[in-house]
Amino acid sequence: MTLLREILLKNSSLKNLVYNATIIGRDATDFSLSQGKVVTVSPKNQITVTLKFTGRFLHPAEASLLLISKPKNGTGGTMMTFALKGEVLNFKAICHFCGILNIYLFAIPIN
């Protein structure tokens, strides 16, 4: 099951905001960003970041999205943290049989 959610980032400053995006935590592999690892918000603008959750297990998945700014001088960046939680609530079990094995009966004469 794959689910998409959006996070709206706004930039009210007169400079580009550039963030390195990292997902950390116990179930970080269940979450991903469609934009990649670098998020750029142009001045006086906004951007929508799409987050993808792929549920693999029945237990709730938890992780954190870190957006760490990249300052021009290399020091003094800021960080935003988003707590991520995904849970599979409804699922449909399927039953599938495939004919990988064929059973043959044959007689073995014993002398």
Jmol script that loads the backbone (N, CA, C; Angstrom):
load data "model"
ATOM      1  N   MET A   1       0.838  -1.164   0.000  1.00  0.00           N
ATOM      2  CA  MET A   1       0.000   0.000   0.000  1.00  0.00           C
ATOM      3  C   MET A   1       0.895   1.242   0.000  1.00  0.00           C
ATOM      4  N   THR A   2       0.662   2.130  -0.947  1.00  0.00           N
ATOM      5  CA  THR A   2       1.442   3.365  -1.039  1.00  0.00           C
ATOM      6  C   THR A   2       0.509   4.556  -0.857  1.00  0.00           C
ATOM      7  N   LEU A   3       0.968   5.499  -0.050  1.00  0.00           N
ATOM      8  CA  LEU A   3       0.167   6.674   0.279  1.00  0.00           C
ATOM      9  C   LEU A   3       1.016   7.920   0.086  1.00  0.00           C
ATOM     10  N   LEU A   4       0.438   8.976  -0.496  1.00  0.00           N
ATOM     11  CA  LEU A   4       1.149  10.237  -0.710  1.00  0.00           C
ATOM     12  C   LEU A   4       0.541  11.329   0.167  1.00  0.00           C
ATOM     13  N   ARG A   5       1.411  12.125   0.768  1.00  0.00           N
ATOM     14  CA  ARG A   5       0.983  13.285   1.547  1.00  0.00           C
ATOM     15  C   ARG A   5       1.878  14.462   1.173  1.00  0.00           C
ATOM     16  N   GLU A   6       1.357  15.673   1.360  1.00  0.00           N
ATOM     17  CA  GLU A   6       2.106  16.868   0.972  1.00  0.00           C
ATOM     18  C   GLU A   6       2.418  17.743   2.182  1.00  0.00           C
ATOM     19  N   ILE A   7       3.605  18.356   2.134  1.00  0.00           N
ATOM     20  CA  ILE A   7       4.029  19.324   3.145  1.00  0.00           C
ATOM     21  C   ILE A   7       4.276  20.636   2.417  1.00  0.00           C
ATOM     22  N   LEU A   8       3.647  21.712   2.858  1.00  0.00           N
ATOM     23  CA  LEU A   8       3.793  23.021   2.228  1.00  0.00           C
ATOM     24  C   LEU A   8       4.877  23.813   2.955  1.00  0.00           C
ATOM     25  N   LEU A   9       5.903  24.222   2.217  1.00  0.00           N
ATOM     26  CA  LEU A   9       6.987  25.041   2.770  1.00  0.00           C
ATOM     27  C   LEU A   9       6.899  26.430   2.160  1.00  0.00           C
ATOM     28  N   LYS A  10       6.913  27.470   2.997  1.00  0.00           N
ATOM     29  CA  LYS A  10       6.833  28.856   2.526  1.00  0.00           C
ATOM     30  C   LYS A  10       8.126  29.582   2.846  1.00  0.00           C
ATOM     31  N   ASN A  11       8.534  30.444   1.932  1.00  0.00           N
ATOM     32  CA  ASN A  11       9.725  31.271   2.118  1.00  0.00           C
ATOM     33  C   ASN A  11       9.295  32.731   2.061  1.00  0.00           C
ATOM     34  N   SER A  12       9.329  33.418   3.193  1.00  0.00           N
ATOM     35  CA  SER A  12       8.939  34.830   3.229  1.00  0.00           C
ATOM     36  C   SER A  12      10.144  35.760   3.095  1.00  0.00           C
ATOM     37  N   SER A  13      11.343  35.193   2.985  1.00  0.00           N
ATOM     38  CA  SER A  13      12.549  36.022   2.891  1.00  0.00           C
ATOM     39  C   SER A  13      12.837  36.408   1.437  1.00  0.00           C
ATOM     40  N   LEU A  14      13.890  37.199   1.247  1.00  0.00           N
ATOM     41  CA  LEU A  14      14.293  37.645  -0.089  1.00  0.00           C
ATOM     42  C   LEU A  14      15.423  36.790  -0.662  1.00  0.00           C
ATOM     43  N   LYS A  15      15.751  35.684  -0.004  1.00  0.00           N
ATOM     44  CA  LYS A  15      16.829  34.802  -0.459  1.00  0.00           C
ATOM     45  C   LYS A  15      16.290  33.391  -0.649  1.00  0.00           C
ATOM     46  N   ASN A  16      16.966  32.634  -1.513  1.00  0.00           N
ATOM     47  CA  ASN A  16      16.622  31.225  -1.681  1.00  0.00           C
ATOM     48  C   ASN A  16      16.848  30.471  -0.377  1.00  0.00           C
ATOM     49  N   LEU A  17      15.955  29.566  -0.064  1.00  0.00           N
ATOM     50  CA  LEU A  17      16.157  28.644   1.051  1.00  0.00           C
ATOM     51  C   LEU A  17      16.445  27.271   0.459  1.00  0.00           C
ATOM     52  N   VAL A  18      17.570  26.703   0.858  1.00  0.00           N
ATOM     53  CA  VAL A  18      17.967  25.387   0.356  1.00  0.00           C
ATOM     54  C   VAL A  18      18.112  24.463   1.554  1.00  0.00           C
ATOM     55  N   TYR A  19      17.423  23.333   1.505  1.00  0.00           N
ATOM     56  CA  TYR A  19      17.451  22.366   2.600  1.00  0.00           C
ATOM     57  C   TYR A  19      17.956  21.017   2.101  1.00  0.00           C
ATOM     58  N   ASN A  20      18.751  20.358   2.935  1.00  0.00           N
ATOM     59  CA  ASN A  20      19.075  18.948   2.732  1.00  0.00           C
ATOM     60  C   ASN A  20      18.026  18.149   3.481  1.00  0.00           C
ATOM     61  N   ALA A  21      17.356  17.253   2.786  1.00  0.00           N
ATOM     62  CA  ALA A  21      16.297  16.451   3.400  1.00  0.00           C
ATOM     63  C   ALA A  21      16.836  15.074   3.756  1.00  0.00           C
ATOM     64  N   THR A  22      16.560  14.655   4.985  1.00  0.00           N
ATOM     65  CA  THR A  22      16.979  13.343   5.462  1.00  0.00           C
ATOM     66  C   THR A  22      15.837  12.728   6.257  1.00  0.00           C
ATOM     67  N   ILE A  23      15.593  11.451   6.025  1.00  0.00           N
ATOM     68  CA  ILE A  23      14.587  10.729   6.800  1.00  0.00           C
ATOM     69  C   ILE A  23      15.322   9.729   7.681  1.00  0.00           C
ATOM     70  N   ILE A  24      15.090   9.833   8.991  1.00  0.00           N
ATOM     71  CA  ILE A  24      15.768   8.954   9.941  1.00  0.00           C
ATOM     72  C   ILE A  24      14.733   8.274  10.831  1.00  0.00           C
ATOM     73  N   GLY A  25      15.139   7.192  11.465  1.00  0.00           N
ATOM     74  CA  GLY A  25      14.267   6.527  12.421  1.00  0.00           C
ATOM     75  C   GLY A  25      14.120   5.051  12.135  1.00  0.00           C
ATOM     76  N   ARG A  26      13.366   4.401  12.998  1.00  0.00           N
ATOM     77  CA  ARG A  26      13.179   2.955  12.949  1.00  0.00           C
ATOM     78  C   ARG A  26      12.654   2.483  11.596  1.00  0.00           C
ATOM     79  N   ASP A  27      11.697   3.189  11.034  1.00  0.00           N
ATOM     80  CA  ASP A  27      11.061   2.768   9.785  1.00  0.00           C
ATOM     81  C   ASP A  27      11.327   3.755   8.652  1.00  0.00           C
ATOM     82  N   ALA A  28      12.506   4.345   8.632  1.00  0.00           N
ATOM     83  CA  ALA A  28      12.839   5.364   7.625  1.00  0.00           C
ATOM     84  C   ALA A  28      12.729   4.826   6.203  1.00  0.00           C
ATOM     85  N   THR A  29      12.971   3.536   6.005  1.00  0.00           N
ATOM     86  CA  THR A  29      12.905   2.972   4.650  1.00  0.00           C
ATOM     87  C   THR A  29      11.481   2.928   4.107  1.00  0.00           C
ATOM     88  N   ASP A  30      10.480   3.068   4.963  1.00  0.00           N
ATOM     89  CA  ASP A  30       9.086   3.067   4.513  1.00  0.00           C
ATOM     90  C   ASP A  30       8.637   4.426   3.978  1.00  0.00           C
ATOM     91  N   PHE A  31       9.447   5.470   4.194  1.00  0.00           N
ATOM     92  CA  PHE A  31       9.111   6.826   3.767  1.00  0.00           C
ATOM     93  C   PHE A  31      10.133   7.313   2.744  1.00  0.00           C
ATOM     94  N   SER A  32       9.681   8.137   1.796  1.00  0.00           N
ATOM     95  CA  SER A  32      10.607   8.739   0.827  1.00  0.00           C
ATOM     96  C   SER A  32      10.033  10.062   0.330  1.00  0.00           C
ATOM     97  N   LEU A  33      10.920  10.887  -0.237  1.00  0.00           N
ATOM     98  CA  LEU A  33      10.522  12.169  -0.821  1.00  0.00           C
ATOM     99  C   LEU A  33      10.625  12.068  -2.334  1.00  0.00           C
ATOM    100  N   SER A  34       9.618  12.568  -3.028  1.00  0.00           N
ATOM    101  CA  SER A  34       9.642  12.492  -4.486  1.00  0.00           C
ATOM    102  C   SER A  34      10.620  13.487  -5.100  1.00  0.00           C
ATOM    103  N   GLN A  35      10.955  14.575  -4.388  1.00  0.00           N
ATOM    104  CA  GLN A  35      11.835  15.609  -4.925  1.00  0.00           C
ATOM    105  C   GLN A  35      13.309  15.260  -4.792  1.00  0.00           C
ATOM    106  N   GLY A  36      13.648  14.241  -4.068  1.00  0.00           N
ATOM    107  CA  GLY A  36      15.050  13.928  -3.833  1.00  0.00           C
ATOM    108  C   GLY A  36      15.518  14.490  -2.508  1.00  0.00           C
ATOM    109  N   LYS A  37      16.840  14.596  -2.341  1.00  0.00           N
ATOM    110  CA  LYS A  37      17.416  14.969  -1.044  1.00  0.00           C
ATOM    111  C   LYS A  37      17.632  16.472  -0.874  1.00  0.00           C
ATOM    112  N   VAL A  38      17.468  17.264  -1.930  1.00  0.00           N
ATOM    113  CA  VAL A  38      17.655  18.714  -1.828  1.00  0.00           C
ATOM    114  C   VAL A  38      16.334  19.406  -2.167  1.00  0.00           C
ATOM    115  N   VAL A  39      15.898  20.289  -1.261  1.00  0.00           N
ATOM    116  CA  VAL A  39      14.652  21.036  -1.448  1.00  0.00           C
ATOM    117  C   VAL A  39      15.002  22.518  -1.490  1.00  0.00           C
ATOM    118  N   THR A  40      14.588  23.211  -2.561  1.00  0.00           N
ATOM    119  CA  THR A  40      14.870  24.639  -2.721  1.00  0.00           C
ATOM    120  C   THR A  40      13.553  25.410  -2.799  1.00  0.00           C
ATOM    121  N   VAL A  41      13.442  26.452  -1.964  1.00  0.00           N
ATOM    122  CA  VAL A  41      12.268  27.328  -1.981  1.00  0.00           C
ATOM    123  C   VAL A  41      12.752  28.713  -2.399  1.00  0.00           C
ATOM    124  N   SER A  42      12.250  29.202  -3.528  1.00  0.00           N
ATOM    125  CA  SER A  42      12.682  30.505  -4.031  1.00  0.00           C
ATOM    126  C   SER A  42      12.099  31.636  -3.177  1.00  0.00           C
ATOM    127  N   PRO A  43      12.691  32.853  -3.271  1.00  0.00           N
ATOM    128  CA  PRO A  43      12.251  33.982  -2.436  1.00  0.00           C
ATOM    129  C   PRO A  43      10.772  34.319  -2.632  1.00  0.00           C
ATOM    130  N   LYS A  44      10.110  34.639  -1.525  1.00  0.00           N
ATOM    131  CA  LYS A  44       8.698  35.041  -1.529  1.00  0.00           C
ATOM    132  C   LYS A  44       7.816  34.032  -2.265  1.00  0.00           C
ATOM    133  N   ASN A  45       8.124  32.768  -2.093  1.00  0.00           N
ATOM    134  CA  ASN A  45       7.405  31.715  -2.800  1.00  0.00           C
ATOM    135  C   ASN A  45       7.132  30.561  -1.842  1.00  0.00           C
ATOM    136  N   GLN A  46       6.481  29.553  -2.357  1.00  0.00           N
ATOM    137  CA  GLN A  46       6.216  28.352  -1.576  1.00  0.00           C
ATOM    138  C   GLN A  46       6.375  27.131  -2.466  1.00  0.00           C
ATOM    139  N   ILE A  47       6.594  25.990  -1.835  1.00  0.00           N
ATOM    140  CA  ILE A  47       6.776  24.742  -2.567  1.00  0.00           C
ATOM    141  C   ILE A  47       6.065  23.630  -1.802  1.00  0.00           C
ATOM    142  N   THR A  48       5.544  22.679  -2.537  1.00  0.00           N
ATOM    143  CA  THR A  48       4.913  21.514  -1.929  1.00  0.00           C
ATOM    144  C   THR A  48       5.863  20.331  -2.044  1.00  0.00           C
ATOM    145  N   VAL A  49       6.185  19.739  -0.912  1.00  0.00           N
ATOM    146  CA  VAL A  49       7.058  18.567  -0.867  1.00  0.00           C
ATOM    147  C   VAL A  49       6.159  17.346  -0.707  1.00  0.00           C
ATOM    148  N   THR A  50       6.301  16.386  -1.609  1.00  0.00           N
ATOM    149  CA  THR A  50       5.475  15.185  -1.569  1.00  0.00           C
ATOM    150  C   THR A  50       6.203  14.068  -0.838  1.00  0.00           C
ATOM    151  N   LEU A  51       5.559  13.553   0.177  1.00  0.00           N
ATOM    152  CA  LEU A  51       6.103  12.476   0.998  1.00  0.00           C
ATOM    153  C   LEU A  51       5.359  11.192   0.655  1.00  0.00           C
ATOM    154  N   LYS A  52       6.107  10.119   0.436  1.00  0.00           N
ATOM    155  CA  LYS A  52       5.511   8.836   0.072  1.00  0.00           C
ATOM    156  C   LYS A  52       5.709   7.836   1.208  1.00  0.00           C
ATOM    157  N   PHE A  53       4.632   7.158   1.588  1.00  0.00           N
ATOM    158  CA  PHE A  53       4.686   6.100   2.601  1.00  0.00           C
ATOM    159  C   PHE A  53       4.283   4.792   1.950  1.00  0.00           C
ATOM    160  N   THR A  54       5.127   3.796   2.089  1.00  0.00           N
ATOM    161  CA  THR A  54       4.825   2.463   1.589  1.00  0.00           C
ATOM    162  C   THR A  54       4.742   1.527   2.788  1.00  0.00           C
ATOM    163  N   GLY A  55       3.530   1.161   3.163  1.00  0.00           N
ATOM    164  CA  GLY A  55       3.326   0.291   4.320  1.00  0.00           C
ATOM    165  C   GLY A  55       3.646  -1.150   3.974  1.00  0.00           C
ATOM    166  N   ARG A  56       4.543  -1.744   4.742  1.00  0.00           N
ATOM    167  CA  ARG A  56       4.937  -3.131   4.499  1.00  0.00           C
ATOM    168  C   ARG A  56       4.480  -4.073   5.597  1.00  0.00           C
ATOM    169  N   PHE A  57       4.212  -3.533   6.775  1.00  0.00           N
ATOM    170  CA  PHE A  57       3.847  -4.359   7.918  1.00  0.00           C
ATOM    171  C   PHE A  57       2.593  -3.795   8.575  1.00  0.00           C
ATOM    172  N   LEU A  58       2.014  -4.554   9.486  1.00  0.00           N
ATOM    173  CA  LEU A  58       0.797  -4.101  10.156  1.00  0.00           C
ATOM    174  C   LEU A  58       1.072  -3.156  11.318  1.00  0.00           C
ATOM    175  N   HIS A  59       2.295  -3.160  11.850  1.00  0.00           N
ATOM    176  CA  HIS A  59       2.591  -2.244  12.956  1.00  0.00           C
ATOM    177  C   HIS A  59       2.779  -0.826  12.417  1.00  0.00           C
ATOM    178  N   PRO A  60       2.466   0.197  13.213  1.00  0.00           N
ATOM    179  CA  PRO A  60       2.652   1.580  12.758  1.00  0.00           C
ATOM    180  C   PRO A  60       4.124   1.873  12.468  1.00  0.00           C
ATOM    181  N   ALA A  61       4.378   2.574  11.381  1.00  0.00           N
ATOM    182  CA  ALA A  61       5.743   2.960  11.005  1.00  0.00           C
ATOM    183  C   ALA A  61       6.000   4.379  11.501  1.00  0.00           C
ATOM    184  N   GLU A  62       7.187   4.586  12.076  1.00  0.00           N
ATOM    185  CA  GLU A  62       7.536   5.904  12.601  1.00  0.00           C
ATOM    186  C   GLU A  62       8.926   6.300  12.131  1.00  0.00           C
ATOM    187  N   ALA A  63       9.062   7.572  11.785  1.00  0.00           N
ATOM    188  CA  ALA A  63      10.352   8.127  11.370  1.00  0.00           C
ATOM    189  C   ALA A  63      10.280   9.644  11.543  1.00  0.00           C
ATOM    190  N   SER A  64      11.382  10.313  11.230  1.00  0.00           N
ATOM    191  CA  SER A  64      11.433  11.778  11.295  1.00  0.00           C
ATOM    192  C   SER A  64      12.013  12.318  10.000  1.00  0.00           C
ATOM    193  N   LEU A  65      11.408  13.379   9.495  1.00  0.00           N
ATOM    194  CA  LEU A  65      11.926  14.085   8.329  1.00  0.00           C
ATOM    195  C   LEU A  65      12.687  15.298   8.833  1.00  0.00           C
ATOM    196  N   LEU A  66      13.972  15.378   8.502  1.00  0.00           N
ATOM    197  CA  LEU A  66      14.805  16.512   8.883  1.00  0.00           C
ATOM    198  C   LEU A  66      15.077  17.355   7.648  1.00  0.00           C
ATOM    199  N   LEU A  67      14.784  18.641   7.725  1.00  0.00           N
ATOM    200  CA  LEU A  67      15.140  19.597   6.677  1.00  0.00           C
ATOM    201  C   LEU A  67      16.195  20.516   7.274  1.00  0.00           C
ATOM    202  N   ILE A  68      17.430  20.369   6.809  1.00  0.00           N
ATOM    203  CA  ILE A  68      18.565  21.111   7.356  1.00  0.00           C
ATOM    204  C   ILE A  68      19.003  22.134   6.321  1.00  0.00           C
ATOM    205  N   SER A  69      18.988  23.417   6.705  1.00  0.00           N
ATOM    206  CA  SER A  69      19.319  24.478   5.749  1.00  0.00           C
ATOM    207  C   SER A  69      20.806  24.491   5.434  1.00  0.00           C
ATOM    208  N   LYS A  70      21.106  24.979   4.244  1.00  0.00           N
ATOM    209  CA  LYS A  70      22.486  25.095   3.782  1.00  0.00           C
ATOM    210  C   LYS A  70      22.843  26.572   3.687  1.00  0.00           C
ATOM    211  N   PRO A  71      23.428  27.155   4.735  1.00  0.00           N
ATOM    212  CA  PRO A  71      23.796  28.578   4.680  1.00  0.00           C
ATOM    213  C   PRO A  71      24.975  28.794   3.735  1.00  0.00           C
ATOM    214  N   LYS A  72      25.081  30.006   3.178  1.00  0.00           N
ATOM    215  CA  LYS A  72      26.153  30.311   2.222  1.00  0.00           C
ATOM    216  C   LYS A  72      27.533  30.255   2.859  1.00  0.00           C
ATOM    217  N   ASN A  73      27.654  30.698   4.109  1.00  0.00           N
ATOM    218  CA  ASN A  73      28.973  30.730   4.739  1.00  0.00           C
ATOM    219  C   ASN A  73      29.336  29.405   5.408  1.00  0.00           C
ATOM    220  N   GLY A  74      28.432  28.427   5.400  1.00  0.00           N
ATOM    221  CA  GLY A  74      28.745  27.107   5.935  1.00  0.00           C
ATOM    222  C   GLY A  74      28.436  26.905   7.402  1.00  0.00           C
ATOM    223  N   THR A  75      28.073  27.958   8.131  1.00  0.00           N
ATOM    224  CA  THR A  75      27.738  27.802   9.551  1.00  0.00           C
ATOM    225  C   THR A  75      26.414  28.482   9.853  1.00  0.00           C
ATOM    226  N   GLY A  76      25.787  28.069  10.933  1.00  0.00           N
ATOM    227  CA  GLY A  76      24.580  28.752  11.401  1.00  0.00           C
ATOM    228  C   GLY A  76      23.304  28.352  10.705  1.00  0.00           C
ATOM    229  N   GLY A  77      23.231  27.158  10.154  1.00  0.00           N
ATOM    230  CA  GLY A  77      22.008  26.715   9.495  1.00  0.00           C
ATOM    231  C   GLY A  77      20.913  26.372  10.489  1.00  0.00           C
ATOM    232  N   THR A  78      19.697  26.308  10.001  1.00  0.00           N
ATOM    233  CA  THR A  78      18.564  25.941  10.845  1.00  0.00           C
ATOM    234  C   THR A  78      18.031  24.581  10.415  1.00  0.00           C
ATOM    235  N   MET A  79      17.226  23.996  11.294  1.00  0.00           N
ATOM    236  CA  MET A  79      16.682  22.682  11.004  1.00  0.00           C
ATOM    237  C   MET A  79      15.204  22.652  11.354  1.00  0.00           C
ATOM    238  N   MET A  80      14.420  22.016  10.484  1.00  0.00           N
ATOM    239  CA  MET A  80      13.011  21.750  10.762  1.00  0.00           C
ATOM    240  C   MET A  80      12.853  20.243  10.868  1.00  0.00           C
ATOM    241  N   THR A  81      12.043  19.810  11.827  1.00  0.00           N
ATOM    242  CA  THR A  81      11.813  18.382  12.032  1.00  0.00           C
ATOM    243  C   THR A  81      10.321  18.088  11.958  1.00  0.00           C
ATOM    244  N   PHE A  82       9.983  17.051  11.202  1.00  0.00           N
ATOM    245  CA  PHE A  82       8.598  16.603  11.085  1.00  0.00           C
ATOM    246  C   PHE A  82       8.525  15.161  11.567  1.00  0.00           C
ATOM    247  N   ALA A  83       7.620  14.875  12.495  1.00  0.00           N
ATOM    248  CA  ALA A  83       7.400  13.501  12.951  1.00  0.00           C
ATOM    249  C   ALA A  83       6.486  12.805  11.948  1.00  0.00           C
ATOM    250  N   LEU A  84       6.913  11.658  11.465  1.00  0.00           N
ATOM    251  CA  LEU A  84       6.161  10.904  10.468  1.00  0.00           C
ATOM    252  C   LEU A  84       5.604   9.638  11.111  1.00  0.00           C
ATOM    253  N   LYS A  85       4.344   9.362  10.833  1.00  0.00           N
ATOM    254  CA  LYS A  85       3.743   8.128  11.325  1.00  0.00           C
ATOM    255  C   LYS A  85       2.799   7.604  10.262  1.00  0.00           C
ATOM    256  N   GLY A  86       2.989   6.374   9.890  1.00  0.00           N
ATOM    257  CA  GLY A  86       2.122   5.725   8.915  1.00  0.00           C
ATOM    258  C   GLY A  86       1.605   4.423   9.485  1.00  0.00           C
ATOM    259  N   GLU A  87       0.359   4.115   9.173  1.00  0.00           N
ATOM    260  CA  GLU A  87      -0.237   2.897   9.718  1.00  0.00           C
ATOM    261  C   GLU A  87      -1.188   2.306   8.689  1.00  0.00           C
ATOM    262  N   VAL A  88      -1.099   1.012   8.495  1.00  0.00           N
ATOM    263  CA  VAL A  88      -2.007   0.303   7.600  1.00  0.00           C
ATOM    264  C   VAL A  88      -3.239  -0.081   8.415  1.00  0.00           C
ATOM    265  N   LEU A  89      -4.391   0.484   8.055  1.00  0.00           N
ATOM    266  CA  LEU A  89      -5.616   0.214   8.798  1.00  0.00           C
ATOM    267  C   LEU A  89      -6.514  -0.786   8.081  1.00  0.00           C
ATOM    268  N   ASN A  90      -6.621  -0.671   6.787  1.00  0.00           N
ATOM    269  CA  ASN A  90      -7.473  -1.565   6.005  1.00  0.00           C
ATOM    270  C   ASN A  90      -6.626  -2.295   4.981  1.00  0.00           C
ATOM    271  N   PHE A  91      -6.778  -3.581   4.941  1.00  0.00           N
ATOM    272  CA  PHE A  91      -6.081  -4.343   3.921  1.00  0.00           C
ATOM    273  C   PHE A  91      -6.961  -5.510   3.503  1.00  0.00           C
ATOM    274  N   LYS A  92      -6.712  -6.015   2.326  1.00  0.00           N
ATOM    275  CA  LYS A  92      -7.477  -7.134   1.805  1.00  0.00           C
ATOM    276  C   LYS A  92      -6.520  -8.292   1.582  1.00  0.00           C
ATOM    277  N   ALA A  93      -6.796  -9.388   2.242  1.00  0.00           N
ATOM    278  CA  ALA A  93      -5.961 -10.575   2.069  1.00  0.00           C
ATOM    279  C   ALA A  93      -6.311 -11.236   0.744  1.00  0.00           C
ATOM    280  N   ILE A  94      -5.296 -11.714   0.070  1.00  0.00           N
ATOM    281  CA  ILE A  94      -5.520 -12.410  -1.192  1.00  0.00           C
ATOM    282  C   ILE A  94      -4.966 -13.822  -1.074  1.00  0.00           C
ATOM    283  N   CYS A  95      -5.532 -14.712  -1.820  1.00  0.00           N
ATOM    284  CA  CYS A  95      -5.080 -16.098  -1.845  1.00  0.00           C
ATOM    285  C   CYS A  95      -4.737 -16.424  -3.291  1.00  0.00           C
ATOM    286  N   HIS A  96      -3.544 -16.910  -3.500  1.00  0.00           N
ATOM    287  CA  HIS A  96      -3.103 -17.190  -4.863  1.00  0.00           C
ATOM    288  C   HIS A  96      -2.412 -18.544  -4.884  1.00  0.00           C
ATOM    289  N   PHE A  97      -2.862 -19.399  -5.763  1.00  0.00           N
ATOM    290  CA  PHE A  97      -2.238 -20.705  -5.926  1.00  0.00           C
ATOM    291  C   PHE A  97      -1.551 -20.740  -7.277  1.00  0.00           C
ATOM    292  N   CYS A  98      -0.359 -21.242  -7.298  1.00  0.00           N
ATOM    293  CA  CYS A  98       0.337 -21.365  -8.573  1.00  0.00           C
ATOM    294  C   CYS A  98       0.834 -22.800  -8.717  1.00  0.00           C
ATOM    295  N   GLY A  99       0.858 -23.261  -9.925  1.00  0.00           N
ATOM    296  CA  GLY A  99       1.231 -24.645 -10.210  1.00  0.00           C
ATOM    297  C   GLY A  99       2.717 -24.830 -10.408  1.00  0.00           C
ATOM    298  N   ILE A 100       3.488 -24.603  -9.378  1.00  0.00           N
ATOM    299  CA  ILE A 100       4.936 -24.777  -9.492  1.00  0.00           C
ATOM    300  C   ILE A 100       5.289 -26.260  -9.447  1.00  0.00           C
ATOM    301  N   LEU A 101       4.597 -26.999  -8.599  1.00  0.00           N
ATOM    302  CA  LEU A 101       4.876 -28.428  -8.455  1.00  0.00           C
ATOM    303  C   LEU A 101       3.763 -29.235  -9.102  1.00  0.00           C
ATOM    304  N   ASN A 102       4.145 -30.247  -9.852  1.00  0.00           N
ATOM    305  CA  ASN A 102       3.185 -31.179 -10.427  1.00  0.00           C
ATOM    306  C   ASN A 102       3.369 -32.522  -9.740  1.00  0.00           C
ATOM    307  N   ILE A 103       2.291 -33.148  -9.338  1.00  0.00           N
ATOM    308  CA  ILE A 103       2.355 -34.440  -8.665  1.00  0.00           C
ATOM    309  C   ILE A 103       2.072 -35.532  -9.690  1.00  0.00           C
ATOM    310  N   TYR A 104       2.990 -36.484  -9.774  1.00  0.00           N
ATOM    311  CA  TYR A 104       2.834 -37.627 -10.667  1.00  0.00           C
ATOM    312  C   TYR A 104       2.856 -38.896  -9.823  1.00  0.00           C
ATOM    313  N   LEU A 105       1.909 -39.782 -10.059  1.00  0.00           N
ATOM    314  CA  LEU A 105       1.879 -41.084  -9.402  1.00  0.00           C
ATOM    315  C   LEU A 105       2.386 -42.124 -10.385  1.00  0.00           C
ATOM    316  N   PHE A 106       3.305 -42.945  -9.937  1.00  0.00           N
ATOM    317  CA  PHE A 106       3.790 -44.019 -10.800  1.00  0.00           C
ATOM    318  C   PHE A 106       4.136 -45.220  -9.929  1.00  0.00           C
ATOM    319  N   ALA A 107       4.029 -46.381 -10.538  1.00  0.00           N
ATOM    320  CA  ALA A 107       4.282 -47.639  -9.822  1.00  0.00           C
ATOM    321  C   ALA A 107       5.715 -48.080 -10.056  1.00  0.00           C
ATOM    322  N   ILE A 108       6.336 -48.587  -8.982  1.00  0.00           N
ATOM    323  CA  ILE A 108       7.694 -49.120  -9.076  1.00  0.00           C
ATOM    324  C   ILE A 108       7.597 -50.621  -8.811  1.00  0.00           C
ATOM    325  N   PRO A 109       7.907 -51.408  -9.820  1.00  0.00           N
ATOM    326  CA  PRO A 109       7.843 -52.863  -9.611  1.00  0.00           C
ATOM    327  C   PRO A 109       8.971 -53.325  -8.681  1.00  0.00           C
ATOM    328  N   ILE A 110       8.625 -54.175  -7.699  1.00  0.00           N
ATOM    329  CA  ILE A 110       9.607 -54.724  -6.773  1.00  0.00           C
ATOM    330  C   ILE A 110       9.690 -56.220  -7.032  1.00  0.00           C
ATOM    331  N   ASN A 111      10.851 -56.716  -7.349  1.00  0.00           N
ATOM    332  CA  ASN A 111      11.045 -58.146  -7.641  1.00  0.00           C
ATOM    333  C   ASN A 111      11.503 -58.902  -6.446  1.00  0.00           C
TER     334      ASN A 111
END
end "model"
wireframe off; spacefill off
backbone 0.3
color backbone group
